[in-house]
Each structure stands twice: as structure tokens, then as C-alpha cells.
Amino acid sequence: MPQPNPKSVEKWNYDPERAHWELVRMIVVHELPFSIVEYDGFRRFVHSLNPTFEVVSRTTIKLDGIMLFEE
């Protein structure tokens, strides 16, 4: 996946579905615990980046990780 250029002046649009699946991929690829989404520090960090991002439960992340694996 291409990395964003921080010096780019292109208009950026937030895509909540993409953000969700990138979170799932990150957790699976780095073998993080699914419960990371319930850590207060993680939620505070995500909220600081984008207050509109809806962090889901560890159960949802786990099921989505399984779905991603099966694809």
C-alpha cells in the first residue's frame, strides 16, 4: 500500500470503512491482541487523530480479522 506524502496538498477525504479495515489489517499483521481496541490509551490516541472514528469491540475486530484471513 502506498504511503501518503505528508507534503502533499491534495484534498484528503476520510473513509471510515477504509480506516476500519486498515485497523483490522494492522492488528492481524502485527499479531496484536484484539483487545487493543479496548485500551484507554489506544482509544485516546485514535480520538486525537480523528474524533469521528468509531472504535469497535474486540469481538468485531476478531470476526473481521477472521473474514480478512478467509478472503
HTML snippet that shows the backbone in 3Dmol.js (N, CA, C, O; Angstrom):
<script src="https://3Dmol.org/build/3Dmol-min.js"></script>
<div id="view" style="width:600px;height:400px;position:relative"></div>
<script>
const pdb = `
ATOM      1  N   MET A   1       0.834  -1.177   0.000  1.00  0.00           N
ATOM      2  CA  MET A   1       0.000   0.000   0.000  1.00  0.00           C
ATOM      3  C   MET A   1       0.881   1.244   0.000  1.00  0.00           C
ATOM      4  O   MET A   1       1.819   1.333   0.793  1.00  0.00           O
ATOM      5  N   PRO A   2       0.598   2.197  -0.870  1.00  0.00           N
ATOM      6  CA  PRO A   2       1.423   3.401  -0.918  1.00  0.00           C
ATOM      7  C   PRO A   2       1.270   4.244   0.350  1.00  0.00           C
ATOM      8  O   PRO A   2       0.194   4.326   0.942  1.00  0.00           O
ATOM      9  N   GLN A   3       2.360   4.853   0.737  1.00  0.00           N
ATOM     10  CA  GLN A   3       2.351   5.717   1.912  1.00  0.00           C
ATOM     11  C   GLN A   3       1.959   7.139   1.503  1.00  0.00           C
ATOM     12  O   GLN A   3       2.360   7.601   0.435  1.00  0.00           O
ATOM     13  N   PRO A   4       1.185   7.834   2.331  1.00  0.00           N
ATOM     14  CA  PRO A   4       0.813   9.207   1.993  1.00  0.00           C
ATOM     15  C   PRO A   4       2.016  10.129   2.066  1.00  0.00           C
ATOM     16  O   PRO A   4       2.916   9.939   2.884  1.00  0.00           O
ATOM     17  N   ASN A   5       2.020  11.112   1.215  1.00  0.00           N
ATOM     18  CA  ASN A   5       3.080  12.109   1.210  1.00  0.00           C
ATOM     19  C   ASN A   5       2.652  13.243   2.134  1.00  0.00           C
ATOM     20  O   ASN A   5       1.692  13.946   1.821  1.00  0.00           O
ATOM     21  N   PRO A   6       3.338  13.446   3.274  1.00  0.00           N
ATOM     22  CA  PRO A   6       2.916  14.488   4.212  1.00  0.00           C
ATOM     23  C   PRO A   6       3.015  15.895   3.634  1.00  0.00           C
ATOM     24  O   PRO A   6       2.411  16.820   4.177  1.00  0.00           O
ATOM     25  N   LYS A   7       3.768  16.079   2.536  1.00  0.00           N
ATOM     26  CA  LYS A   7       3.911  17.399   1.923  1.00  0.00           C
ATOM     27  C   LYS A   7       2.890  17.643   0.824  1.00  0.00           C
ATOM     28  O   LYS A   7       2.857  18.715   0.221  1.00  0.00           O
ATOM     29  N   SER A   8       2.063  16.649   0.570  1.00  0.00           N
ATOM     30  CA  SER A   8       1.057  16.761  -0.478  1.00  0.00           C
ATOM     31  C   SER A   8      -0.022  17.766  -0.082  1.00  0.00           C
ATOM     32  O   SER A   8      -0.399  17.872   1.085  1.00  0.00           O
ATOM     33  N   VAL A   9      -0.507  18.497  -1.077  1.00  0.00           N
ATOM     34  CA  VAL A   9      -1.581  19.460  -0.827  1.00  0.00           C
ATOM     35  C   VAL A   9      -2.907  18.964  -1.386  1.00  0.00           C
ATOM     36  O   VAL A   9      -3.872  19.721  -1.491  1.00  0.00           O
ATOM     37  N   GLU A  10      -2.942  17.681  -1.743  1.00  0.00           N
ATOM     38  CA  GLU A  10      -4.178  17.102  -2.257  1.00  0.00           C
ATOM     39  C   GLU A  10      -5.250  17.123  -1.179  1.00  0.00           C
ATOM     40  O   GLU A  10      -4.960  17.039   0.014  1.00  0.00           O
ATOM     41  N   LYS A  11      -6.497  17.237  -1.630  1.00  0.00           N
ATOM     42  CA  LYS A  11      -7.611  17.183  -0.683  1.00  0.00           C
ATOM     43  C   LYS A  11      -7.751  15.753  -0.183  1.00  0.00           C
ATOM     44  O   LYS A  11      -7.749  14.800  -0.961  1.00  0.00           O
ATOM     45  N   TRP A  12      -7.872  15.629   1.126  1.00  0.00           N
ATOM     46  CA  TRP A  12      -7.986  14.323   1.758  1.00  0.00           C
ATOM     47  C   TRP A  12      -9.416  14.116   2.205  1.00  0.00           C
ATOM     48  O   TRP A  12     -10.015  15.004   2.812  1.00  0.00           O
ATOM     49  N   ASN A  13      -9.968  12.952   1.911  1.00  0.00           N
ATOM     50  CA  ASN A  13     -11.306  12.601   2.357  1.00  0.00           C
ATOM     51  C   ASN A  13     -11.222  11.412   3.306  1.00  0.00           C
ATOM     52  O   ASN A  13     -10.581  10.404   3.007  1.00  0.00           O
ATOM     53  N   TYR A  14     -11.870  11.543   4.439  1.00  0.00           N
ATOM     54  CA  TYR A  14     -11.881  10.468   5.421  1.00  0.00           C
ATOM     55  C   TYR A  14     -12.832   9.376   4.969  1.00  0.00           C
ATOM     56  O   TYR A  14     -13.985   9.640   4.628  1.00  0.00           O
ATOM     57  N   ASP A  15     -12.338   8.148   4.971  1.00  0.00           N
ATOM     58  CA  ASP A  15     -13.140   6.988   4.597  1.00  0.00           C
ATOM     59  C   ASP A  15     -13.203   6.061   5.817  1.00  0.00           C
ATOM     60  O   ASP A  15     -12.255   5.319   6.071  1.00  0.00           O
ATOM     61  N   PRO A  16     -14.309   6.093   6.575  1.00  0.00           N
ATOM     62  CA  PRO A  16     -14.367   5.292   7.805  1.00  0.00           C
ATOM     63  C   PRO A  16     -14.251   3.796   7.564  1.00  0.00           C
ATOM     64  O   PRO A  16     -13.705   3.082   8.405  1.00  0.00           O
ATOM     65  N   GLU A  17     -14.751   3.308   6.438  1.00  0.00           N
ATOM     66  CA  GLU A  17     -14.644   1.878   6.152  1.00  0.00           C
ATOM     67  C   GLU A  17     -13.190   1.482   5.909  1.00  0.00           C
ATOM     68  O   GLU A  17     -12.728   0.452   6.401  1.00  0.00           O
ATOM     69  N   ARG A  18     -12.479   2.303   5.153  1.00  0.00           N
ATOM     70  CA  ARG A  18     -11.060   2.017   4.913  1.00  0.00           C
ATOM     71  C   ARG A  18     -10.279   2.062   6.228  1.00  0.00           C
ATOM     72  O   ARG A  18      -9.427   1.210   6.480  1.00  0.00           O
ATOM     73  N   ALA A  19     -10.574   3.055   7.058  1.00  0.00           N
ATOM     74  CA  ALA A  19      -9.884   3.166   8.349  1.00  0.00           C
ATOM     75  C   ALA A  19     -10.122   1.924   9.199  1.00  0.00           C
ATOM     76  O   ALA A  19      -9.202   1.419   9.843  1.00  0.00           O
ATOM     77  N   HIS A  20     -11.346   1.440   9.199  1.00  0.00           N
ATOM     78  CA  HIS A  20     -11.677   0.242   9.968  1.00  0.00           C
ATOM     79  C   HIS A  20     -10.866  -0.956   9.476  1.00  0.00           C
ATOM     80  O   HIS A  20     -10.263  -1.671  10.276  1.00  0.00           O
ATOM     81  N   TRP A  21     -10.851  -1.174   8.162  1.00  0.00           N
ATOM     82  CA  TRP A  21     -10.146  -2.335   7.626  1.00  0.00           C
ATOM     83  C   TRP A  21      -8.636  -2.208   7.760  1.00  0.00           C
ATOM     84  O   TRP A  21      -7.941  -3.215   7.893  1.00  0.00           O
ATOM     85  N   GLU A  22      -8.118  -0.984   7.726  1.00  0.00           N
ATOM     86  CA  GLU A  22      -6.682  -0.785   7.966  1.00  0.00           C
ATOM     87  C   GLU A  22      -6.351  -1.138   9.414  1.00  0.00           C
ATOM     88  O   GLU A  22      -5.286  -1.692   9.688  1.00  0.00           O
ATOM     89  N   LEU A  23      -7.249  -0.824  10.337  1.00  0.00           N
ATOM     90  CA  LEU A  23      -7.055  -1.201  11.743  1.00  0.00           C
ATOM     91  C   LEU A  23      -7.052  -2.721  11.878  1.00  0.00           C
ATOM     92  O   LEU A  23      -6.195  -3.282  12.561  1.00  0.00           O
ATOM     93  N   VAL A  24      -7.997  -3.384  11.235  1.00  0.00           N
ATOM     94  CA  VAL A  24      -8.048  -4.853  11.274  1.00  0.00           C
ATOM     95  C   VAL A  24      -6.749  -5.430  10.727  1.00  0.00           C
ATOM     96  O   VAL A  24      -6.148  -6.306  11.350  1.00  0.00           O
ATOM     97  N   ARG A  25      -6.312  -4.947   9.569  1.00  0.00           N
ATOM     98  CA  ARG A  25      -5.062  -5.449   8.955  1.00  0.00           C
ATOM     99  C   ARG A  25      -3.870  -5.239   9.883  1.00  0.00           C
ATOM    100  O   ARG A  25      -3.042  -6.136  10.043  1.00  0.00           O
ATOM    101  N   MET A  26      -3.780  -4.052  10.498  1.00  0.00           N
ATOM    102  CA  MET A  26      -2.661  -3.752  11.387  1.00  0.00           C
ATOM    103  C   MET A  26      -2.620  -4.741  12.550  1.00  0.00           C
ATOM    104  O   MET A  26      -1.558  -5.266  12.887  1.00  0.00           O
ATOM    105  N   ILE A  27      -3.765  -4.989  13.154  1.00  0.00           N
ATOM    106  CA  ILE A  27      -3.820  -5.899  14.295  1.00  0.00           C
ATOM    107  C   ILE A  27      -3.420  -7.313  13.885  1.00  0.00           C
ATOM    108  O   ILE A  27      -2.681  -7.980  14.610  1.00  0.00           O
ATOM    109  N   VAL A  28      -3.895  -7.776  12.738  1.00  0.00           N
ATOM    110  CA  VAL A  28      -3.594  -9.130  12.274  1.00  0.00           C
ATOM    111  C   VAL A  28      -2.122  -9.252  11.860  1.00  0.00           C
ATOM    112  O   VAL A  28      -1.434 -10.184  12.277  1.00  0.00           O
ATOM    113  N   VAL A  29      -1.646  -8.321  11.047  1.00  0.00           N
ATOM    114  CA  VAL A  29      -0.273  -8.402  10.532  1.00  0.00           C
ATOM    115  C   VAL A  29       0.752  -8.339  11.661  1.00  0.00           C
ATOM    116  O   VAL A  29       1.758  -9.048  11.630  1.00  0.00           O
ATOM    117  N   HIS A  30       0.497  -7.498  12.651  1.00  0.00           N
ATOM    118  CA  HIS A  30       1.464  -7.333  13.740  1.00  0.00           C
ATOM    119  C   HIS A  30       1.161  -8.210  14.944  1.00  0.00           C
ATOM    120  O   HIS A  30       1.795  -8.091  15.993  1.00  0.00           O
ATOM    121  N   GLU A  31       0.172  -9.102  14.775  1.00  0.00           N
ATOM    122  CA  GLU A  31      -0.194 -10.052  15.818  1.00  0.00           C
ATOM    123  C   GLU A  31      -0.463  -9.368  17.157  1.00  0.00           C
ATOM    124  O   GLU A  31      -0.040  -9.841  18.212  1.00  0.00           O
ATOM    125  N   LEU A  32      -1.173  -8.249  17.088  1.00  0.00           N
ATOM    126  CA  LEU A  32      -1.551  -7.523  18.292  1.00  0.00           C
ATOM    127  C   LEU A  32      -2.777  -8.189  18.917  1.00  0.00           C
ATOM    128  O   LEU A  32      -3.527  -8.871  18.218  1.00  0.00           O
ATOM    129  N   PRO A  33      -2.986  -8.009  20.189  1.00  0.00           N
ATOM    130  CA  PRO A  33      -4.192  -8.587  20.792  1.00  0.00           C
ATOM    131  C   PRO A  33      -5.433  -7.843  20.294  1.00  0.00           C
ATOM    132  O   PRO A  33      -5.417  -6.623  20.132  1.00  0.00           O
ATOM    133  N   PHE A  34      -6.490  -8.587  20.057  1.00  0.00           N
ATOM    134  CA  PHE A  34      -7.733  -7.951  19.607  1.00  0.00           C
ATOM    135  C   PHE A  34      -8.231  -6.942  20.638  1.00  0.00           C
ATOM    136  O   PHE A  34      -8.909  -5.974  20.293  1.00  0.00           O
ATOM    137  N   SER A  35      -7.895  -7.172  21.886  1.00  0.00           N
ATOM    138  CA  SER A  35      -8.352  -6.289  22.964  1.00  0.00           C
ATOM    139  C   SER A  35      -7.699  -4.907  22.927  1.00  0.00           C
ATOM    140  O   SER A  35      -8.086  -4.030  23.699  1.00  0.00           O
ATOM    141  N   ILE A  36      -6.719  -4.694  22.049  1.00  0.00           N
ATOM    142  CA  ILE A  36      -6.072  -3.383  21.964  1.00  0.00           C
ATOM    143  C   ILE A  36      -7.092  -2.275  21.714  1.00  0.00           C
ATOM    144  O   ILE A  36      -6.907  -1.138  22.146  1.00  0.00           O
ATOM    145  N   VAL A  37      -8.173  -2.622  21.009  1.00  0.00           N
ATOM    146  CA  VAL A  37      -9.189  -1.606  20.699  1.00  0.00           C
ATOM    147  C   VAL A  37      -9.948  -1.156  21.948  1.00  0.00           C
ATOM    148  O   VAL A  37     -10.665  -0.157  21.909  1.00  0.00           O
ATOM    149  N   GLU A  38      -9.798  -1.875  23.040  1.00  0.00           N
ATOM    150  CA  GLU A  38     -10.480  -1.516  24.277  1.00  0.00           C
ATOM    151  C   GLU A  38      -9.552  -0.824  25.275  1.00  0.00           C
ATOM    152  O   GLU A  38      -9.993  -0.426  26.353  1.00  0.00           O
ATOM    153  N   TYR A  39      -8.266  -0.677  24.926  1.00  0.00           N
ATOM    154  CA  TYR A  39      -7.320   0.010  25.798  1.00  0.00           C
ATOM    155  C   TYR A  39      -7.631   1.505  25.783  1.00  0.00           C
ATOM    156  O   TYR A  39      -7.841   2.099  24.725  1.00  0.00           O
ATOM    157  N   ASP A  40      -7.656   2.097  26.967  1.00  0.00           N
ATOM    158  CA  ASP A  40      -7.935   3.520  27.067  1.00  0.00           C
ATOM    159  C   ASP A  40      -6.914   4.346  26.282  1.00  0.00           C
ATOM    160  O   ASP A  40      -7.278   5.303  25.599  1.00  0.00           O
ATOM    161  N   GLY A  41      -5.653   3.977  26.381  1.00  0.00           N
ATOM    162  CA  GLY A  41      -4.610   4.714  25.659  1.00  0.00           C
ATOM    163  C   GLY A  41      -4.789   4.650  24.153  1.00  0.00           C
ATOM    164  O   GLY A  41      -4.577   5.640  23.452  1.00  0.00           O
ATOM    165  N   PHE A  42      -5.177   3.486  23.660  1.00  0.00           N
ATOM    166  CA  PHE A  42      -5.413   3.333  22.221  1.00  0.00           C
ATOM    167  C   PHE A  42      -6.578   4.214  21.787  1.00  0.00           C
ATOM    168  O   PHE A  42      -6.492   4.906  20.772  1.00  0.00           O
ATOM    169  N   ARG A  43      -7.666   4.189  22.553  1.00  0.00           N
ATOM    170  CA  ARG A  43      -8.849   4.996  22.205  1.00  0.00           C
ATOM    171  C   ARG A  43      -8.533   6.492  22.250  1.00  0.00           C
ATOM    172  O   ARG A  43      -8.984   7.251  21.392  1.00  0.00           O
ATOM    173  N   ARG A  44      -7.768   6.906  23.240  1.00  0.00           N
ATOM    174  CA  ARG A  44      -7.383   8.327  23.332  1.00  0.00           C
ATOM    175  C   ARG A  44      -6.519   8.722  22.133  1.00  0.00           C
ATOM    176  O   ARG A  44      -6.694   9.797  21.561  1.00  0.00           O
ATOM    177  N   PHE A  45      -5.587   7.844  21.760  1.00  0.00           N
ATOM    178  CA  PHE A  45      -4.715   8.126  20.616  1.00  0.00           C
ATOM    179  C   PHE A  45      -5.523   8.249  19.326  1.00  0.00           C
ATOM    180  O   PHE A  45      -5.352   9.202  18.566  1.00  0.00           O
ATOM    181  N   VAL A  46      -6.402   7.281  19.085  1.00  0.00           N
ATOM    182  CA  VAL A  46      -7.229   7.304  17.876  1.00  0.00           C
ATOM    183  C   VAL A  46      -8.103   8.551  17.865  1.00  0.00           C
ATOM    184  O   VAL A  46      -8.244   9.206  16.832  1.00  0.00           O
ATOM    185  N   HIS A  47      -8.686   8.878  19.006  1.00  0.00           N
ATOM    186  CA  HIS A  47      -9.542  10.064  19.083  1.00  0.00           C
ATOM    187  C   HIS A  47      -8.750  11.337  18.780  1.00  0.00           C
ATOM    188  O   HIS A  47      -9.285  12.275  18.190  1.00  0.00           O
ATOM    189  N   SER A  48      -7.478  11.371  19.184  1.00  0.00           N
ATOM    190  CA  SER A  48      -6.646  12.555  18.908  1.00  0.00           C
ATOM    191  C   SER A  48      -6.375  12.706  17.410  1.00  0.00           C
ATOM    192  O   SER A  48      -6.204  13.818  16.910  1.00  0.00           O
ATOM    193  N   LEU A  49      -6.337  11.563  16.694  1.00  0.00           N
ATOM    194  CA  LEU A  49      -6.116  11.613  15.245  1.00  0.00           C
ATOM    195  C   LEU A  49      -7.389  11.947  14.491  1.00  0.00           C
ATOM    196  O   LEU A  49      -7.380  12.732  13.543  1.00  0.00           O
ATOM    197  N   ASN A  50      -8.497  11.332  14.932  1.00  0.00           N
ATOM    198  CA  ASN A  50      -9.772  11.560  14.266  1.00  0.00           C
ATOM    199  C   ASN A  50     -10.902  11.271  15.249  1.00  0.00           C
ATOM    200  O   ASN A  50     -11.224  10.111  15.506  1.00  0.00           O
ATOM    201  N   PRO A  51     -11.498  12.319  15.795  1.00  0.00           N
ATOM    202  CA  PRO A  51     -12.555  12.124  16.785  1.00  0.00           C
ATOM    203  C   PRO A  51     -13.805  11.440  16.238  1.00  0.00           C
ATOM    204  O   PRO A  51     -14.640  10.974  17.013  1.00  0.00           O
ATOM    205  N   THR A  52     -13.943  11.373  14.923  1.00  0.00           N
ATOM    206  CA  THR A  52     -15.144  10.739  14.350  1.00  0.00           C
ATOM    207  C   THR A  52     -14.973   9.242  14.132  1.00  0.00           C
ATOM    208  O   THR A  52     -15.943   8.560  13.803  1.00  0.00           O
ATOM    209  N   PHE A  53     -13.756   8.711  14.307  1.00  0.00           N
ATOM    210  CA  PHE A  53     -13.539   7.281  14.100  1.00  0.00           C
ATOM    211  C   PHE A  53     -14.218   6.499  15.213  1.00  0.00           C
ATOM    212  O   PHE A  53     -13.988   6.753  16.395  1.00  0.00           O
ATOM    213  N   GLU A  54     -15.054   5.548  14.824  1.00  0.00           N
ATOM    214  CA  GLU A  54     -15.765   4.728  15.803  1.00  0.00           C
ATOM    215  C   GLU A  54     -14.990   3.433  16.030  1.00  0.00           C
ATOM    216  O   GLU A  54     -14.945   2.557  15.166  1.00  0.00           O
ATOM    217  N   VAL A  55     -14.386   3.333  17.202  1.00  0.00           N
ATOM    218  CA  VAL A  55     -13.641   2.130  17.552  1.00  0.00           C
ATOM    219  C   VAL A  55     -14.656   1.058  17.944  1.00  0.00           C
ATOM    220  O   VAL A  55     -15.534   1.288  18.774  1.00  0.00           O
ATOM    221  N   VAL A  56     -14.520  -0.100  17.340  1.00  0.00           N
ATOM    222  CA  VAL A  56     -15.446  -1.199  17.605  1.00  0.00           C
ATOM    223  C   VAL A  56     -14.889  -2.117  18.696  1.00  0.00           C
ATOM    224  O   VAL A  56     -13.768  -1.919  19.165  1.00  0.00           O
ATOM    225  N   SER A  57     -15.658  -3.099  19.091  1.00  0.00           N
ATOM    226  CA  SER A  57     -15.250  -4.020  20.147  1.00  0.00           C
ATOM    227  C   SER A  57     -14.209  -5.017  19.652  1.00  0.00           C
ATOM    228  O   SER A  57     -13.994  -5.177  18.450  1.00  0.00           O
ATOM    229  N   ARG A  58     -13.571  -5.680  20.610  1.00  0.00           N
ATOM    230  CA  ARG A  58     -12.585  -6.707  20.249  1.00  0.00           C
ATOM    231  C   ARG A  58     -13.247  -7.869  19.510  1.00  0.00           C
ATOM    232  O   ARG A  58     -12.618  -8.503  18.663  1.00  0.00           O
ATOM    233  N   THR A  59     -14.506  -8.151  19.826  1.00  0.00           N
ATOM    234  CA  THR A  59     -15.223  -9.232  19.144  1.00  0.00           C
ATOM    235  C   THR A  59     -15.412  -8.910  17.669  1.00  0.00           C
ATOM    236  O   THR A  59     -15.214  -9.773  16.813  1.00  0.00           O
ATOM    237  N   THR A  60     -15.792  -7.675  17.368  1.00  0.00           N
ATOM    238  CA  THR A  60     -15.959  -7.255  15.969  1.00  0.00           C
ATOM    239  C   THR A  60     -14.630  -7.314  15.225  1.00  0.00           C
ATOM    240  O   THR A  60     -14.569  -7.793  14.093  1.00  0.00           O
ATOM    241  N   ILE A  61     -13.564  -6.827  15.864  1.00  0.00           N
ATOM    242  CA  ILE A  61     -12.233  -6.857  15.231  1.00  0.00           C
ATOM    243  C   ILE A  61     -11.818  -8.301  14.975  1.00  0.00           C
ATOM    244  O   ILE A  61     -11.274  -8.609  13.914  1.00  0.00           O
ATOM    245  N   LYS A  62     -12.064  -9.179  15.925  1.00  0.00           N
ATOM    246  CA  LYS A  62     -11.711 -10.598  15.769  1.00  0.00           C
ATOM    247  C   LYS A  62     -12.463 -11.218  14.593  1.00  0.00           C
ATOM    248  O   LYS A  62     -11.865 -11.892  13.754  1.00  0.00           O
ATOM    249  N   LEU A  63     -13.773 -10.988  14.536  1.00  0.00           N
ATOM    250  CA  LEU A  63     -14.572 -11.546  13.437  1.00  0.00           C
ATOM    251  C   LEU A  63     -14.139 -10.983  12.088  1.00  0.00           C
ATOM    252  O   LEU A  63     -14.084 -11.713  11.099  1.00  0.00           O
ATOM    253  N   ASP A  64     -13.833  -9.696  12.045  1.00  0.00           N
ATOM    254  CA  ASP A  64     -13.365  -9.092  10.790  1.00  0.00           C
ATOM    255  C   ASP A  64     -11.979  -9.618  10.407  1.00  0.00           C
ATOM    256  O   ASP A  64     -11.677  -9.775   9.225  1.00  0.00           O
ATOM    257  N   GLY A  65     -11.144  -9.888  11.404  1.00  0.00           N
ATOM    258  CA  GLY A  65      -9.828 -10.469  11.136  1.00  0.00           C
ATOM    259  C   GLY A  65      -9.959 -11.870  10.541  1.00  0.00           C
ATOM    260  O   GLY A  65      -9.210 -12.237   9.635  1.00  0.00           O
ATOM    261  N   ILE A  66     -10.897 -12.638  11.045  1.00  0.00           N
ATOM    262  CA  ILE A  66     -11.156 -13.975  10.501  1.00  0.00           C
ATOM    263  C   ILE A  66     -11.668 -13.861   9.074  1.00  0.00           C
ATOM    264  O   ILE A  66     -11.252 -14.619   8.198  1.00  0.00           O
ATOM    265  N   MET A  67     -12.573 -12.909   8.840  1.00  0.00           N
ATOM    266  CA  MET A  67     -13.110 -12.696   7.497  1.00  0.00           C
ATOM    267  C   MET A  67     -11.986 -12.298   6.526  1.00  0.00           C
ATOM    268  O   MET A  67     -11.934 -12.783   5.395  1.00  0.00           O
ATOM    269  N   LEU A  68     -11.102 -11.426   6.973  1.00  0.00           N
ATOM    270  CA  LEU A  68      -9.971 -10.998   6.150  1.00  0.00           C
ATOM    271  C   LEU A  68      -9.075 -12.180   5.823  1.00  0.00           C
ATOM    272  O   LEU A  68      -8.624 -12.321   4.686  1.00  0.00           O
ATOM    273  N   PHE A  69      -8.814 -13.021   6.798  1.00  0.00           N
ATOM    274  CA  PHE A  69      -7.983 -14.203   6.592  1.00  0.00           C
ATOM    275  C   PHE A  69      -8.615 -15.148   5.573  1.00  0.00           C
ATOM    276  O   PHE A  69      -7.923 -15.697   4.716  1.00  0.00           O
ATOM    277  N   GLU A  70      -9.937 -15.337   5.669  1.00  0.00           N
ATOM    278  CA  GLU A  70     -10.620 -16.253   4.768  1.00  0.00           C
ATOM    279  C   GLU A  70     -10.667 -15.750   3.322  1.00  0.00           C
ATOM    280  O   GLU A  70     -10.782 -16.542   2.387  1.00  0.00           O
ATOM    281  N   GLU A  71     -10.578 -14.432   3.150  1.00  0.00           N
ATOM    282  CA  GLU A  71     -10.544 -13.885   1.787  1.00  0.00           C
ATOM    283  C   GLU A  71      -9.238 -14.252   1.133  1.00  0.00           C
ATOM    284  O   GLU A  71      -9.002 -13.890  -0.020  1.00  0.00           O
TER     285      GLU A  71
END
`;
const viewer = $3Dmol.createViewer("view");
viewer.addModel(pdb, "pdb");
viewer.setStyle({}, {cartoon: {color: "spectrum"}});
viewer.zoomTo();
viewer.render();
</script>
